[in-house]
Amino acid sequence: MKAVKGACDFLVSNMSLMVFLIGVFAVWQPEALTWVGPHIPLLLGIIMFGMGMTLTVDDFKNILRNPKGIFIGVFAQFLIMPAVAFGLVKAFALPPEIAIGVILVGTCPGGTASNVIAFLARGDVALSVSMSATSTLLAPLVTPILTYLLADAVIDVSVSAMMMSIVKMVLLPVLLGLAVHHFFDDFSRKINPFMPVLSAVTVVLTVGGVVSLSAAKLLDVGLLMFAVVICHNSFGLLLGYLLAKAFRLDETKSRTVSIEVGMQNSGMAASLAVMYFDPVAAIPGAIFSVWHNVSGAILANFFAKHSEADEADSVPELA
């Protein structure tokens, strides 16, 4: 059991590396992972169930207690990332099948790893959880509408079909996880230690499946996509922070908004791309899944070091 726990901890703490490695493997041997493709919506549901298991009813009550920070954060989430995605599509003159993938990343809610990154960055974890929950609950309505408004000129988008898919893949699993946590507390305590590794495994499999479906095309557009994804994520992190400061949120909350805005639910974007568009449209989501964990960890380290420096400066010198 000790060896199993060690292996699980290693997988969770090195998820970015695992995602990168399976991405490389999927390009090298795509036929080994194409079987994952039809199961991507189910895998996303498992990830969202795991997120729901981390939530409590009090997290949702916090939305009512602190509406300003959550409103600003969610507003930034659904304004900045879609707008930046649209700008990048135009600036890089991306082909339609890639453009829809970038826009999907931009219109999806906050990512499932943002709460951990907010904690490591010494941000406001309660605000992070509330933002993730709120944007996820709004996603069945907001994501299809924004995708239609930004991408309909590129590819025809079925708003109603996408809305129902998000309800089934995202909203219902989250609410189910919340219900299990609330009504079966003893059971949830037993399985919660295993949820991080389950989520990590499903994320890794999802990325591998997405990459395997479009491996040939990825070799053609890989460098371009990395440039677009890095720009998208970086603008989200920066503009989220600046907008929070403009609305006079304190440093802790501003860090949290930055992380929540910049870290998207790219697994959801990849799943929707596979279901409704070309598998190639899932490439931006797959690359984003790798990169935003790397950039998030770097940013969290930067914020944490600045917190330590500020605390040291605030300690009065001894006479």
Disulfide bonds with the S-S distance in Angstrom:
none
